[in-house]
């Protein structure tokens, strides 16, 4: 606790030194410094959509996790974007409302919702849509203690997200995906993967 108090005091002193009045400004200052540090070394800043709040150079790539809103804002501002919306790509959420499901962090993300995701929002112009690099699935492990548990949470949702990433939206067909998934489940079973079977 003492360390936290000392850190807060140091942050307040730094804000005063820089003439900043809000903590979001300090966050932006730090992100911009990191961006400069990485750029000088031939690297590129990639950050969750919070980096937009404090101001960041256009060269930064934004990971839009709080729905599509941050990704839309970032693409319109000229940033490259990875769409990682918690509404469709967070595999640490429950897969069903069955009381027998293993403990999860919360949320509800069934297979069909993952499959319904379109990483390129229709609100973007053709030029802005080019800024969407793709999508990414997240599987945070606060509640996941074993590799078997991790596999159960990832599969088959990871297969759905892969098809979302690879197929143009017009070619997606959920019924066809489910038919192909049954074949894939036989492969996973043979490989010893602890997937959640579709019904």
C-alpha positions in Angstrom: 0.0 0.0 0.0 2.9 2.4 0.8 4.4 1.7 -2.6 1.1 2.6 -4.3 0.9 5.9 -2.3 4.4 6.8 -3.3 3.7 6.0 -6.9 0.6 8.2 -6.9 2.6 11.0 -5.4 5.3 10.6 -8.1 2.6 10.7 -10.8 1.1 13.8 -9.3 4.5 15.5 -9.3 5.2 14.5 -12.9 1.8 15.9 -13.9 2.5 19.2 -12.2 6.0 19.3 -13.8 4.4 18.7 -17.3 1.5 21.1 -16.7 -1.1 18.3 -17.0 -4.4 18.5 -15.2 -5.9 15.1 -15.8 -4.5 11.6 -15.5 -5.6 10.7 -19.0 -3.1 13.4 -20.2 -0.4 11.6 -18.3 -1.4 8.3 -19.9 -1.2 10.0 -23.3 2.2 11.4 -22.4 3.5 8.0 -21.5 2.1 6.3 -24.6 3.6 9.0 -26.9 7.0 8.5 -25.2 6.8 4.8 -25.7 5.8 5.3 -29.3 8.9 7.5 -29.9 11.1 5.0 -28.2 9.8 2.1 -30.4 9.9 4.2 -33.6 13.5 5.0 -33.0 14.3 1.3 -32.8 12.4 0.4 -36.0 9.4 -1.0 -34.1 5.7 0.0 -34.1 3.4 0.7 -31.1 0.4 -1.6 -30.8 -2.0 -0.8 -28.0 -5.5 -1.4 -26.8 -8.1 1.2 -27.8 -7.5 3.2 -24.6 -4.4 4.6 -26.3 -6.8 6.8 -28.3 -7.9 8.6 -25.2 -4.6 10.4 -24.5 -3.7 11.1 -28.1 -1.3 8.9 -30.0 0.6 9.2 -33.3 -1.2 7.9 -36.4 1.6 5.3 -36.8 0.2 3.3 -33.8 -1.9 0.3 -34.4 -5.0 0.1 -32.3 -6.5 -3.1 -30.8 -10.2 -2.4 -30.5 -11.5 -4.5 -27.6 -14.4 -2.5 -26.3 -16.8 -3.4 -29.1 -16.2 -1.8 -32.5 -16.3 1.8 -31.4 -12.6 2.2 -30.8 -11.8 0.5 -34.1 -14.1 2.8 -36.0 -12.6 5.9 -34.5 -9.1 4.6 -35.1 -9.6 3.7 -38.7 -11.3 7.0 -39.4 -8.3 8.7 -37.9 -5.9 6.8 -40.1 -4.7 4.1 -37.7 -4.3 0.5 -38.6 -6.7 -1.6 -36.5 -7.0 -5.2 -35.2 -10.7 -5.8 -34.3 -10.7 -7.8 -31.0 -14.2 -6.9 -29.8 -15.1 -8.3 -26.4 -18.6 -8.8 -27.8 -17.3 -11.5 -30.3 -13.7 -12.5 -29.6 -13.3 -13.1 -25.8 -13.0 -16.8 -25.3 -12.8 -16.5 -21.5 -16.5 -15.8 -21.5 -19.1 -18.5 -21.0 -20.0 -20.6 -24.0 -23.5 -21.5 -22.8 -25.9 -20.8 -20.0 -25.8 -24.4 -18.9 -25.1 -24.4 -15.1 -22.6 -27.2 -15.7 -20.2 -25.0 -17.7 -16.8 -24.5 -16.1 -16.2 -21.2 -14.2 -15.5 -18.3 -16.5 -14.7 -14.6 -15.9 -18.3 -13.7 -16.9 -19.9 -12.6 -20.1 -21.6 -14.9 -22.6 -20.2 -15.7 -26.0 -21.8 -18.7 -27.8 -20.4 -20.1 -31.0 -23.0 -18.5 -33.3 -22.1 -15.1 -32.0 -18.4 -15.6 -32.7 -19.3 -16.7 -36.2 -21.6 -13.7 -36.8 -18.7 -11.2 -36.2 -17.7 -8.9 -39.1 -14.3 -7.4 -38.3 -14.8 -4.7 -41.0 -17.8 -2.5 -39.9 -20.0 -1.4 -42.7 -19.8 2.2 -41.4 -16.3 2.5 -42.8 -15.6 3.9 -46.3 -13.6 1.6 -48.6 -10.4 3.5 -47.9 -11.0 3.4 -44.1 -11.8 -0.4 -44.3 -8.3 -1.0 -45.7 -7.1 0.0 -42.2 -8.6 -3.1 -40.6 -5.8 -5.6 -40.5 -7.9 -8.4 -39.2 -9.2 -9.9 -36.0 -7.8 -11.7 -32.9 -9.3 -14.0 -30.3 -8.5 -13.3 -26.6 -8.4 -16.0 -23.9 -7.4 -14.5 -20.6 -6.5 -17.2 -18.0 -7.4 -15.8 -14.6 -9.8 -18.7 -14.2 -8.0 -21.2 -16.4 -5.6 -23.5 -14.5 -4.9 -26.3 -17.0 -4.3 -26.7 -20.7 -7.4 -29.0 -21.0 -9.5 -26.2 -19.6 -7.9 -23.7 -22.0 -8.6 -26.0 -24.9 -12.3 -26.3 -23.8 -12.7 -22.6 -23.8 -10.9 -22.0 -27.1 -12.4 -24.8 -29.2 -14.6 -24.7 -31.3 -14.9 -20.9 -31.0 -11.4 -20.5 -32.4 -12.4 -22.3 -35.5 -15.4 -20.0 -35.9 -13.2 -16.9 -35.6 -10.7 -18.4 -38.1 -13.5 -18.6 -40.7 -14.6 -15.1 -39.8 -11.0 -13.9 -40.5 -10.5 -15.8 -43.7 -13.9 -15.6 -45.5 -15.6 -12.6 -47.0 -18.8 -12.1 -45.1 -20.9 -12.9 -48.2 -19.4 -16.4 -48.3 -20.1 -17.3 -44.6 -22.7 -19.9 -44.0 -23.3 -21.0 -40.4 -25.1 -24.2 -41.2 -22.3 -25.2 -43.6 -19.7 -24.3 -40.9 -21.5 -26.6 -38.4 -21.4 -29.5 -40.9 -17.7 -29.0 -41.4 -17.1 -28.5 -37.7 -18.4 -32.0 -37.0 -15.6 -33.4 -39.2 -13.1 -31.1 -37.4 -14.3 -32.4 -34.0 -13.4 -35.9 -35.1 -9.9 -34.7 -35.9 -9.6 -32.9 -32.5 -10.8 -36.0 -30.7 -8.1 -38.1 -32.5 -5.5 -35.5 -31.5 -6.7 -35.5 -27.8 -7.9 -31.9 -27.9 -10.4 -31.2 -25.1 -13.0 -29.2 -27.2 -16.5 -28.3 -26.3 -18.6 -30.5 -28.5 -21.4 -28.9 -30.5 -24.8 -30.4 -30.2 
